[in-house]
Protein backbone atom coordinates (compact mmCIF):
# COMPACT_ATOMS: atom_id res chain seq x y z
CA UNK A 1 0.00 0.00 0.00
CA UNK A 2 1.49 3.37 -0.99
CA UNK A 3 2.10 5.99 1.69
CA UNK A 4 -0.92 8.18 0.89
CA UNK A 5 -3.28 5.22 0.70
CA UNK A 6 -1.89 3.90 3.98
CA UNK A 7 -2.54 7.27 5.66
CA UNK A 8 -6.05 7.50 4.23
CA UNK A 9 -7.19 3.90 4.50
CA UNK A 10 -4.64 2.01 6.54
CA UNK A 11 -4.69 1.20 10.24
CA UNK A 12 -1.40 2.84 11.25
CA UNK A 13 -1.85 5.98 13.35
CA UNK A 14 0.58 8.49 11.81
CA UNK A 15 -0.71 11.94 12.76
CA UNK A 16 0.42 14.72 10.44
CA UNK A 17 1.73 17.65 12.47
CA UNK A 18 2.06 21.05 10.79
CA UNK A 19 5.32 22.98 10.27
CA UNK A 20 5.11 24.14 13.92
CA UNK A 21 4.79 20.55 15.12
CA UNK A 22 1.08 20.96 15.96
CA UNK A 23 -2.17 19.25 15.06
CA UNK A 24 -5.65 20.73 15.71
CA UNK A 25 -7.74 18.84 18.26
CA UNK A 26 -11.47 19.40 18.63
CA UNK A 27 -12.90 18.41 22.02
CA UNK A 28 -16.44 17.09 21.80
CA UNK A 29 -18.73 15.96 24.63
CA UNK A 30 -18.92 12.17 24.25
CA UNK A 31 -22.50 12.07 25.57
CA UNK A 32 -24.13 15.03 23.81
CA UNK A 33 -21.90 15.57 20.77
CA UNK A 34 -21.55 19.27 21.66
CA UNK A 35 -18.33 20.85 20.40
CA UNK A 36 -16.56 22.15 23.49
CA UNK A 37 -13.34 23.70 22.22
CA UNK A 38 -10.56 23.65 19.65
CA UNK A 39 -6.95 23.47 20.74
CA UNK A 40 -3.64 22.15 19.45
CA UNK A 41 -1.47 19.21 20.36
CA UNK A 42 2.18 18.50 19.75
CA UNK A 43 3.65 15.00 19.79
CA UNK A 44 4.32 15.14 23.54
CA UNK A 45 0.83 16.32 24.49
CA UNK A 46 -0.78 13.71 22.23
CA UNK A 47 1.37 10.97 23.76
CA UNK A 48 0.48 12.16 27.29
CA UNK A 49 -3.21 12.24 26.39
CA UNK A 50 -3.07 8.65 25.15
CA UNK A 51 -0.95 7.52 28.12
CA UNK A 52 -2.98 9.19 30.91
CA UNK A 53 -6.48 9.10 29.42
CA UNK A 54 -6.93 12.84 30.07
CA UNK A 55 -6.64 15.64 27.53
CA UNK A 56 -3.34 17.52 27.45
CA UNK A 57 -2.82 20.26 24.87
CA UNK A 58 -0.02 22.55 23.75
CA UNK A 59 -0.65 26.22 24.48
CA UNK A 60 0.53 28.27 21.52
CA UNK A 61 0.44 31.52 23.52
CA UNK A 62 2.30 30.16 26.57
CA UNK A 63 4.50 27.78 24.54
CA UNK A 64 4.00 24.92 27.00
CA UNK A 65 1.94 21.82 27.70
CA UNK A 66 -1.46 22.44 29.25
CA UNK A 67 -3.43 19.70 30.97
CA UNK A 68 -7.08 20.69 30.57
CA UNK A 69 -8.49 21.36 34.02
CA UNK A 70 -5.16 21.78 35.82
CA UNK A 71 -6.38 25.12 37.25
CA UNK A 72 -10.17 24.92 37.01
CA UNK A 73 -10.65 21.26 37.83
CA UNK A 74 -12.73 20.87 34.64
CA UNK A 75 -10.77 17.97 33.18
CA UNK A 76 -11.51 16.03 29.99
CA UNK A 77 -11.46 12.24 30.32
CA UNK A 78 -10.81 10.67 26.94
CA UNK A 79 -13.50 8.31 25.68
CA UNK A 80 -12.22 8.06 22.10
CA UNK A 81 -9.82 9.81 19.72
CA UNK A 82 -10.93 10.15 16.11
CA UNK A 83 -8.60 11.07 13.25
CA UNK A 84 -9.66 12.48 9.88
CA UNK A 85 -8.81 10.93 6.52
CA UNK A 86 -5.56 12.91 6.10
CA UNK A 87 -4.59 12.34 9.74
CA UNK A 88 -4.08 16.10 10.17
CA UNK A 89 -6.94 16.79 12.59
CA UNK A 90 -8.26 15.03 15.70
CA UNK A 91 -11.57 14.89 17.50
CA UNK A 92 -11.37 14.01 21.18
CA UNK A 93 -14.60 12.50 22.48
CA UNK A 94 -14.45 13.42 26.16
CA UNK A 95 -16.37 12.92 29.39
CA UNK A 96 -16.72 16.28 31.15
CA UNK A 97 -18.41 18.09 33.98
CA UNK A 98 -20.00 21.54 33.75
CA UNK A 99 -17.87 24.38 32.48
CA UNK A 100 -15.28 23.70 29.82
CA UNK A 101 -14.70 27.30 28.72
CA UNK A 102 -12.44 29.56 30.79
CA UNK A 103 -15.04 32.37 30.72
CA UNK A 104 -17.73 30.25 32.39
CA UNK A 105 -19.65 28.46 29.64
CA UNK A 106 -20.04 24.74 28.98
CA UNK A 107 -18.59 25.24 25.50
CA UNK A 108 -16.22 27.82 24.04
CA UNK A 109 -18.82 28.16 21.26
CA UNK A 110 -21.38 30.18 23.25
CA UNK A 111 -22.08 32.88 20.62
CA UNK A 112 -23.41 32.76 17.08
CA UNK A 113 -23.06 35.16 14.17
CA UNK A 114 -26.34 36.99 13.50
CA UNK A 115 -27.88 36.92 10.03
CA UNK A 116 -26.50 40.42 9.29
CA UNK A 117 -23.00 38.92 9.48
CA UNK A 118 -21.73 41.77 11.67
CA UNK A 119 -22.95 40.99 15.16
CA UNK A 120 -22.93 38.14 17.61
CA UNK A 121 -25.65 36.80 19.87
CA UNK A 122 -25.39 34.65 22.99
CA UNK A 123 -26.77 31.15 22.52
CA UNK A 124 -25.79 29.79 25.95
CA UNK A 125 -25.67 30.86 29.57
CA UNK A 126 -22.74 30.60 31.96
CA UNK A 127 -22.61 27.43 34.03
CA UNK A 128 -19.97 28.56 36.54
CA UNK A 129 -18.27 31.70 37.85
CA UNK A 130 -14.72 31.83 36.47
CA UNK A 131 -13.71 34.46 39.07
CA UNK A 132 -14.31 31.93 41.85
CA UNK A 133 -12.75 29.06 39.92
CA UNK A 134 -9.52 30.71 38.79
CA UNK A 135 -8.89 32.85 41.91
CA UNK A 136 -8.56 29.89 44.27
N, C-alpha and C positions, 0 to 999 in steps of 0.2 A: 504494500500500500504506500503510495507516495506521501510525502510529508503533509501537503495540504489536505489530502483526503483523510489522513490519519487524524489531523487536528479536528476536522469537521465531522468525521464519522467513526473515528476510532475510540477506544476506551482508555487511552493514556491521558492523564490529566497533565497538560502542559500549558499552564496559563501564560498568556502573552502580555507581558508588562510593557508599558510605553517607554519612551526614551528617558524618562525620569525614574524608571523602575517601579511604576505604579500601575494598578489596575482598578477601575471603578467597581465599587461594591454597593449594591442597593439592598438595604435592610427592609425586609417585609415581614409583617406579623404572620406567623405560621398559621394562626387560627382564623384570622379575619381576611387575610390577603392585603390589608392596608399597607401602602408604602410608607415607611417610617422615616427614612433618611437615605442620603447618598453620601458615601465617603470613599476613601481610597485605601488600598492596601499595598504594601510592598511585600517582598518574598518573606521577610521575617514575620510581619504581622499575620500574613496568611498562614504560615506554618504554626504560629502560636494559636491562632483561631482553631485550626484543625486539631492541634495537640490538646488544648485545654477545654474545647467545647464552648468557649465564650468568645464573642466578637472582640477582636483587637484590630485597630485601624492605624494608618499612618497619617498624622496631622501634617498637612502641607504647610500651614502657617507656623506651627511650632517646631517643625522638622524633627518630630519624634514619635515613637509609638504611643498609642492612646487606647487603653482598654476601656471600652464603652461602659460607663457606670462607675469608673474608679472614683469620681468625686460625688456624683449624685446618688449612687446606689442603683440606678436604673440600668441594670446589665442586660445583655442580649445573649440568651442561651441558644446555641445553634441547634436547629432541628435538621436542617438540610442545606447544602450549598449547591446551587445550580450554576452551570456555566453555559454561556451562549455558544453558537455554532463556531465562531472564530476563536473562542477561548480568550476573548479580550474584555469580558465583562462578567461579573458575578452577581447572583442574587442570593442573599443570605436569608433563609426562612428561619425566623427567630421566635422564641418564646419570651415575652416581655411582660412587665407590669405597667402601671400607668405612668405616663410621662417620659417619652423618649427624646423630646426636643429640649434643648437647653433654655428656651424661653418659656417653657411651661405647658406645651401642648403634647398630645399623644404622638403626633407626627410632625415632622418639620414642614410638611405640606399642609399648612393650616389656612392658607389664603388662595384665592382663585382670581384669575384675570377676568375683569368684567367684559361684557360684550363690546364696549367702546375701545377696548385694547389699550387703555391708558390708565386705568385704575384697578385697584385690588379690592376684594371684599373678603371678610373673614368667613370661613366655612366651618370652623371648629371653635370650641371654647377651651380655655386653659384647664388642665386637670391637676396641676400642682403649682405651688408658689416657688419660683426659682430663687427668690431672695432667701427664703428659709432653707432651701436645699443646698445652695452653693455657699452660704455664709455660716456653715457649721463650725 
